[in-house]
Each structure stands twice: as C-alpha cells, then as structure tokens.
C-alpha cells in the first residue's frame, strides 16, 4: 500500500488520534456511504503505520536490552 507524504512525518500518537476520529464517525448511525470506503482505506493505512512504528520500537528496545545484558 502506498504511503502518503503525510504518513512519512505523522507520529504514532497523531495516527492513533486520526484512527479514533474515523472510528467515532463510523460508529454514528448516519455514516455517509460515499465516505465509508475512503475512511476504511485511510484507517487501514493508519493501522499499518502504527504496526510499523510499534515493530521498529520493539526492535530498538530489544537491541538496548541485548546491549545491557552483554555488559
């Protein structure tokens, strides 16, 4: 999935906030069907971005812990 320019600079917290806003809008009973696909696609991109950021953070933490164990 192609990343947008903003995805390169958006932080995890910002992505999470945007996801929450999308979820809140989707939970409303009068969701605009024309916007539904766009929201779902954007949510998918944001979830992928969050998973990627979490994965990178996990690797960094594991490297730090590994370094501490060797000392």
Secondary structure in CASP SS format (residue, H / E / C, confidence):
PFRMAT SS
TARGET T0000
AUTHOR 0000-0000-0000
METHOD secondary structure of the structure
MODEL  1
X C 1.00
X C 1.00
X C 1.00
X C 1.00
X H 1.00
X H 1.00
X H 1.00
X H 1.00
X H 1.00
X C 1.00
X C 1.00
X H 1.00
X H 1.00
X H 1.00
X H 1.00
X H 1.00
X H 1.00
X H 1.00
X H 1.00
X H 1.00
X H 1.00
X H 1.00
X H 1.00
X H 1.00
X H 1.00
X H 1.00
X H 1.00
X C 1.00
X C 1.00
X C 1.00
X C 1.00
X C 1.00
X H 1.00
X H 1.00
X H 1.00
X H 1.00
X H 1.00
X H 1.00
X H 1.00
X H 1.00
X H 1.00
X H 1.00
X H 1.00
X H 1.00
X H 1.00
X H 1.00
X H 1.00
X H 1.00
X H 1.00
X H 1.00
X H 1.00
X H 1.00
X H 1.00
X H 1.00
X H 1.00
X H 1.00
X H 1.00
X H 1.00
X H 1.00
X H 1.00
X H 1.00
X H 1.00
X H 1.00
X H 1.00
X H 1.00
X H 1.00
X H 1.00
X H 1.00
X H 1.00
X H 1.00
X C 1.00
END
